[in-house]
């Protein structure tokens, strides 16, 4: 079959790369496997993968370094794979240009969903098509042009800053945006990197949008990292 | 301004001098008038001496010091000579026998005034002694109730201030490093005096050399106004107390010893406090040690069991995969998946433990919005138990609670997992957060069989359950980890059986002002 989407797996554990490769094959992707950082860095330019799955713990180089090297010349989507409990690593990777992260242990469905989201975003960026004027997920609809937000058909009134946060998340739906990224986008690069204001705003947004703030449907919190807007239709 | 005038007057000894002078003159005049009256009435001449003696005694009693009594007795002798002996209204000390009479009278007056002065002084000393005894008593009772070092040094400074009527500064540790100090002053000027470099240097000397230094001590340091006493035993230096007296009166010997007693009281209180803290620390250590050993025991059993299951199933599948049939092999694969999930969960718990018992590290506490933590915990538990039903309820108000989010999430996951796996009821479990005076209260309840009341007292201690089977493995260890995490947050955790069946696990996290948890 021509035109299979090529996914590069950079992972030193055979068991894990095996399982990912099998899953990807079964889902009509073409997996490429690199066991070390040097191998990966030499393979990427020649194979031009459409997406990279990067494990942060590699034997010969820190995963973060590979990410930096890739980002020097390419914008291919990178999904970082890491163990739980290393929030600072994840935040660093995201701020350095990783498109998403996924925690070990993960299920196949979660992995495939993340890959689809990352590919969709990269396609959007490459085609240069402007993001659609209306975003919707489940009952939530955001009309960027009219600056209107509705939940189950009912209009919700958000403040200026709340709307900015929601639309920023919606434009990258499915991806996690770090606190720092959101703060820089909203308040400029020199804003104090104190996420308290952002989180208070988010708490207010949640109260306006979600039926039960403790069981959100639209905006999910990644504790210690940032927020993610749902991208389920 | 008013204060200053008052201080000025207090300091001005002239006023007291003037008052004493007036009293002396007044009594002297009355005595003279009375004597003149007696003389007019031609009562026996000898009584005149008696009248003056009475006057001298009264004066000694009413004034301070010997001097007024002696002056009055000299005046009396002169008065008798002037008014009542021939030649009248003229002084003549040459009459035979008079020098002796006058000498005796002078001597007697001096004796009387000396005696009254002594009595007065004794009364004053005993009154001061009583006051000091009361102060000491108050100080030691107050310090018995003190719970931390801050309170103790505050109380000590108050006592020094009240008992000696002077400004006080109390340094904990070396005055130069100035880790902590309390000041009790009568006016702002004194505070400036205490904070001057010179005074601090003197205080530092007292601390370094472990002996009193300052203005009131013989080896007076030049220009220094305060007097500094070390708060130290032979083994340990605690700090320095500095006293600043309004007038530069030399410290009396008994004030000095009294200050020493007060210092000993302070040292006693500080030592007691340190011993308490040490005991507390040891208790915490043993608690952690207990948890660690329980954990190790549980790990050896609880990790081996699922691993055995996984190895057994995989071996069977690899060797006899074709013979056992589709359904049986699926069943085995599901078991492997469950066991592996359980192992992951266990490893995460172990990670939490290393996070709180990692030695010198403190908890990374941050203000978290509770619904964020709750929602992540709930979504993780749903991933593991897709069929489970959980009712979540958080207050409408946004609650910010200082916590280590990863650890609290772990607690919520452990408690919810227990409720789902072990309650034995298909009814939904509930997770409710509410705001109480004591802090944020998290309650996880189920509608299952509840908990055997005999297990409630030590359910959080991680003891393996009697006759524990594989189906209940890990409850104990999970709960003991919950307890450690909550304790590390200065919170509380408890369990009770609901009236309408099932069990409720609750924990409270202090909302604000919780002390930083450090080892």
Interface residues (C-beta under 8 A of the other chain):
Chain A: X84 X85 X87 X105 X107 X196 X199 X200 X202 X203 X204 X206 X207 X212 X213 X214 X215 X216 X220 X221 X222 X223 X224
Chain B: X340 X341 X344 X348 X351 X367 X368 X369 X371 X372 X373 X374 X375 X376 X378 X379 X383 X392 X393 X394 X396 X398 X405 X406 X409 X431 X433
